[in-house]
Amino acid sequence: MSGPHGDHSPWGSAGQRVAGVIAAAAGTLVLTEVTRRSSVLSGPAWIRPNHRGESVNLVAGPVVAMLASGMAVPLLPPGRRRPVLLLGLACGAVGLYDDIAGTGPELRGDKGFRGHLQALSSGRVSTGALKVIGVVGASLAAAGSVSSGPVDRVIAAGVMAGTANLVNLLDLRPGRAAKASALGSATLLGGATGGAGAAVLGTSLGVLPADLSEKVMLGDAGANALGALLGYRLAAGASPLARTSMLAVLVALTAASEKISFTRVIAATPGLRDLDRWGRPTDPRSADGAGTSLPRP
């Protein structure tokens, strides 16, 4: 479906989008490795323990956010470029703030919407709450290029923010969020906004080797950016009715995540369990119970 802006783009051919996927994958692979080895970006502020207690680097998050946002620009029609660029960078930036600043002992309970609301009720604005505000605000701004109607604009923004949150919820084990983003975007390369799908696919594939080997993690910065761009592609390519249905599903999944561990559901589901474990180190100490990619010490 076309938005209020023109969708003609000289970069719209399948061949150019394939080239975009390859360029994004190669760029992400190289830049992730280079930044991971940088002494400036390997200090304590950038290191976190993952679910196995292994030290991993957060640099993949900003790398993915910048490259996914930047690679989408030449692959999109002119009217879509600035909104997508700002959406990806803004969601990556607020996610990085939460990754870096939201790790103190006093923030142990600030997880999920319930944790953020509890923090607000006690007179404290958590870094996670600021991240949510930033993601929603960026999504509302980007939704103007998808729909001009006020109600539909809010729904489209909800799809973007909801998808960003969903991908972030999946970032609990090495490679899980990147796999989900790659599989989802691989089916969304067509249409006027298929360039956003190509950028997500390429960067997801590019970061996957280092993510699976537990050298880096996406964190909120990378997961939010990938999810927001994926959500933009979903919202821009759908009818108002389809967008409403997408939002309903996303709200239901978000509500379910407050009560149900997605990790346990995946571990108990054949097929999903195998896909989830593919390529990552085996953890003999865990039966894949609940965890977090950024455990609060």
C-alpha positions as CSV (number, residue, x, y, z in Angstrom):
1,M,0.0,0.0,0.0
2,S,1.2,3.4,-0.8
3,G,1.6,6.1,1.8
4,P,1.1,9.8,1.4
5,H,4.5,10.2,-0.2
6,G,5.5,9.1,-3.7
7,D,6.9,5.5,-3.8
8,H,8.9,5.6,-7.1
9,S,12.5,4.8,-6.5
10,P,15.3,4.0,-8.9
11,W,16.6,1.6,-6.3
12,G,13.5,-0.6,-6.3
13,S,14.7,-3.5,-8.4
14,A,15.2,-6.9,-6.9
15,G,18.8,-7.0,-7.9
16,Q,19.6,-3.7,-6.2
17,R,17.9,-4.9,-3.0
18,V,19.9,-8.1,-3.1
19,A,23.1,-6.0,-3.5
20,G,21.8,-4.0,-0.5
21,V,21.5,-7.1,1.6
22,I,25.0,-8.2,0.7
23,A,26.5,-4.8,1.4
24,A,24.7,-4.5,4.8
25,A,25.8,-8.0,5.8
26,A,29.4,-7.5,4.9
27,G,29.5,-4.0,6.5
28,T,28.0,-5.3,9.7
29,L,30.3,-8.3,9.9
30,V,33.4,-6.2,9.4
31,L,32.4,-3.2,11.5
32,T,31.2,-5.4,14.4
33,E,34.6,-7.2,14.5
34,V,36.6,-3.9,14.2
35,T,34.7,-2.1,16.9
36,R,34.7,-5.2,19.2
37,R,38.5,-5.2,19.0
38,S,38.8,-1.4,19.6
39,S,40.3,-0.5,23.0
40,V,37.9,2.4,23.3
41,L,34.9,0.2,23.0
42,S,36.1,-2.8,25.0
43,G,36.1,-1.2,28.5
44,P,33.8,-2.1,31.4
45,A,31.0,0.2,30.2
46,W,30.6,-1.9,27.1
47,I,30.9,-5.3,28.6
48,R,28.0,-7.3,30.0
49,P,27.5,-10.9,31.2
50,N,25.1,-12.9,29.1
51,H,22.8,-15.7,30.4
52,R,25.7,-18.0,30.7
53,G,27.8,-15.5,32.6
54,E,30.1,-15.0,29.6
55,S,31.4,-11.5,29.0
56,V,30.1,-10.0,25.8
57,N,30.4,-6.7,24.1
58,L,27.5,-4.2,23.5
59,V,29.1,-2.7,20.4
60,A,26.9,-4.7,18.0
61,G,23.9,-2.7,19.1
62,P,25.0,0.7,17.8
63,V,26.7,-0.9,14.8
64,V,23.5,-2.6,13.7
65,A,21.3,0.5,14.4
66,M,23.6,2.8,12.3
67,L,24.1,0.4,9.4
68,A,20.5,-0.8,9.2
69,S,19.2,2.7,9.2
70,G,21.8,4.0,6.8
71,M,21.6,1.1,4.3
72,A,17.8,1.5,4.1
73,V,18.1,5.1,2.8
74,P,19.3,4.5,-0.8
75,L,17.0,1.5,-1.1
76,L,13.8,3.5,-0.3
77,P,11.8,6.1,-2.2
78,P,12.7,9.7,-1.4
79,G,9.7,10.4,0.8
80,R,10.5,7.4,3.0
81,R,14.2,8.0,3.6
82,R,14.3,10.6,6.3
83,P,11.5,9.0,8.5
84,V,13.2,5.6,8.3
85,L,16.7,6.9,9.0
86,L,15.4,8.9,12.1
87,L,13.3,6.0,13.3
88,G,16.2,3.5,13.3
89,L,18.8,5.9,14.8
90,A,16.4,7.2,17.5
91,C,15.3,3.7,18.6
92,G,19.0,2.6,18.6
93,A,20.0,5.7,20.6
94,V,17.4,5.3,23.4
95,G,18.1,1.6,23.5
96,L,21.8,2.2,23.9
97,Y,21.1,4.6,26.7
98,D,19.2,1.9,28.5
99,D,21.9,-0.6,27.8
100,I,24.6,1.6,29.3
101,A,22.8,3.5,32.0
102,G,20.2,0.9,33.1
103,T,22.4,-1.6,34.9
104,G,22.7,-0.4,38.5
105,P,21.5,-2.6,41.4
106,E,18.7,-0.2,42.1
107,L,17.3,-0.9,38.7
108,R,17.0,-4.7,39.2
109,G,13.2,-4.7,39.1
110,D,12.8,-2.2,36.2
111,K,11.9,-4.8,33.6
112,G,8.8,-4.9,31.4
113,F,5.9,-2.4,31.5
114,R,5.0,-3.5,35.1
115,G,8.5,-2.6,36.3
116,H,8.5,0.8,34.6
117,L,5.1,1.6,36.1
118,Q,6.2,0.6,39.5
119,A,9.3,2.9,39.2
120,L,7.0,5.7,38.1
121,S,4.7,5.1,41.0
122,S,7.7,5.5,43.4
123,G,8.6,8.8,41.8
124,R,11.4,7.5,39.7
125,V,11.7,7.5,35.9
126,S,13.5,4.4,34.8
127,T,15.9,4.2,31.8
128,G,13.5,1.7,30.4
129,A,10.6,4.1,30.6
130,L,12.6,6.7,28.8
131,K,13.4,4.2,26.2
132,V,9.7,3.4,25.7
133,I,8.9,7.1,25.4
134,G,11.7,7.5,22.8
135,V,10.6,4.5,20.7
136,V,7.0,5.5,20.7
137,G,7.8,9.1,19.8
138,A,10.1,8.1,17.0
139,S,7.4,5.7,15.7
140,L,4.7,8.4,15.7
141,A,7.0,10.7,13.8
142,A,7.8,8.0,11.2
143,A,4.2,7.0,10.9
144,G,3.4,10.2,9.1
145,S,5.0,8.8,6.0
146,V,2.8,5.7,6.2
147,S,-0.6,7.2,6.8
148,S,-2.0,10.8,7.0
149,G,-5.1,9.8,9.0
150,P,-4.7,10.5,12.8
151,V,-6.1,7.2,14.0
152,D,-4.4,5.1,11.4
153,R,-1.2,7.0,12.1
154,V,-1.3,6.0,15.8
155,I,-2.0,2.4,14.8
156,A,0.9,2.4,12.3
157,A,3.2,3.8,15.1
158,G,1.9,1.1,17.4
159,V,3.0,-1.6,14.9
160,M,6.5,0.0,14.7
161,A,6.9,0.4,18.5
162,G,5.3,-3.0,19.2
163,T,7.6,-4.8,16.7
164,A,10.6,-3.0,18.3
165,N,9.5,-4.3,21.7
166,L,8.9,-7.8,20.4
167,V,12.3,-8.2,18.9
168,N,13.8,-6.8,22.1
169,L,11.8,-9.4,24.1
170,L,13.4,-12.1,21.9
171,D,17.0,-10.9,22.6
172,L,17.4,-13.3,25.5
173,R,19.7,-15.9,23.9
174,P,22.6,-15.5,21.4
175,G,21.3,-15.0,17.9
176,R,17.6,-15.3,18.7
177,A,16.6,-11.7,17.9
178,A,18.9,-11.6,14.8
179,K,17.4,-14.9,13.5
180,A,13.9,-13.7,14.0
181,S,14.6,-10.4,12.3
182,A,16.3,-12.1,9.4
183,L,13.4,-14.6,8.9
184,G,10.8,-11.9,9.2
185,S,12.5,-9.5,6.8
186,A,13.3,-12.1,4.2
187,T,9.6,-12.3,3.4
188,L,9.3,-8.5,3.2
189,L,11.7,-7.5,0.4
190,G,9.1,-6.6,-2.1
191,G,7.0,-3.4,-2.4
192,A,7.9,0.2,-2.2
193,T,9.4,-0.1,1.2
194,G,11.1,-3.4,0.7
195,G,14.4,-1.6,1.1
196,A,13.8,-1.4,4.8
197,G,13.4,-5.2,4.8
198,A,16.6,-5.6,2.8
199,A,18.5,-3.5,5.3
200,V,17.2,-5.5,8.3
201,L,18.0,-8.8,6.6
202,G,21.5,-7.8,5.7
203,T,22.5,-6.4,9.1
204,S,20.8,-9.3,10.9
205,L,22.8,-11.8,8.9
206,G,26.0,-9.8,9.3
207,V,25.8,-9.7,13.1
208,L,24.7,-13.3,13.5
209,P,28.2,-15.0,13.6
210,A,29.5,-12.8,16.4
211,D,26.2,-12.9,18.2
212,L,26.0,-16.7,18.1
213,S,29.6,-17.1,19.2
214,E,28.9,-14.9,22.2
215,K,31.4,-12.2,21.3
216,V,28.7,-9.5,21.1
217,M,25.0,-8.9,22.0
218,L,22.5,-6.8,20.2
219,G,21.2,-5.3,23.5
220,D,18.3,-2.9,23.4
221,A,20.1,-0.7,20.9
222,G,20.3,-3.3,18.1
223,A,17.1,-5.1,18.9
224,N,15.0,-1.9,19.0
225,A,16.4,-0.6,15.8
226,L,15.9,-3.9,13.9
227,G,12.4,-4.3,15.3
228,A,11.4,-0.7,14.5
229,L,12.6,-0.9,10.9
230,L,10.9,-4.2,10.5
231,G,7.7,-2.7,12.0
232,Y,8.0,0.2,9.5
233,R,8.1,-2.2,6.6
234,L,5.1,-4.2,8.0
235,A,3.0,-1.0,8.6
236,A,3.9,0.6,5.3
237,G,3.1,-2.5,3.3
238,A,-0.3,-3.2,4.9
239,S,-3.9,-1.9,4.7
240,P,-5.4,-0.1,7.7
241,L,-7.3,-3.2,8.6
242,A,-4.2,-5.3,8.4
243,R,-2.3,-2.8,10.5
244,T,-5.0,-2.9,13.2
245,S,-4.8,-6.7,13.2
246,M,-1.0,-6.6,13.6
247,L,-1.2,-4.2,16.5
248,A,-3.7,-6.4,18.2
249,V,-1.4,-9.4,18.0
250,L,1.6,-7.3,19.2
251,V,-0.4,-6.0,22.2
252,A,-1.4,-9.6,23.0
253,L,2.2,-10.9,22.8
254,T,3.4,-8.0,24.9
255,A,0.8,-8.6,27.6
256,A,1.6,-12.3,27.5
257,S,5.3,-11.6,28.0
258,E,4.5,-10.2,31.5
259,K,3.2,-13.6,32.5
260,I,4.9,-16.1,30.3
261,S,8.6,-16.8,29.5
262,F,9.1,-16.9,25.8
263,T,12.3,-18.7,26.4
264,R,10.5,-21.6,28.1
265,V,7.8,-21.7,25.4
266,I,10.5,-21.9,22.7
267,A,12.4,-24.6,24.7
268,A,9.2,-26.7,24.9
269,T,8.3,-26.4,21.2
270,P,10.0,-28.8,18.7
271,G,11.2,-26.9,15.7
272,L,11.4,-23.6,17.4
273,R,13.7,-25.1,20.0
274,D,16.0,-26.5,17.3
275,L,16.0,-23.3,15.3
276,D,16.7,-21.3,18.5
277,R,19.7,-23.5,19.5
278,W,21.2,-23.7,16.0
279,G,24.7,-22.2,15.8
280,R,25.1,-21.2,19.5
281,P,27.2,-22.9,22.2
282,T,25.5,-25.5,24.3
283,D,24.9,-24.5,27.9
284,P,25.2,-27.6,30.1
285,R,24.1,-25.7,33.2
286,S,20.8,-24.6,31.8
287,A,17.7,-26.1,30.4
288,D,17.0,-22.9,28.5
289,G,14.9,-21.4,31.3
290,A,14.0,-17.7,31.5
291,G,16.9,-15.2,31.3
292,T,17.9,-11.9,29.9
293,S,20.5,-10.7,27.5
294,L,21.3,-7.9,29.9
295,P,21.0,-9.3,33.4
296,R,20.9,-6.7,36.1
297,P,23.8,-7.3,38.5
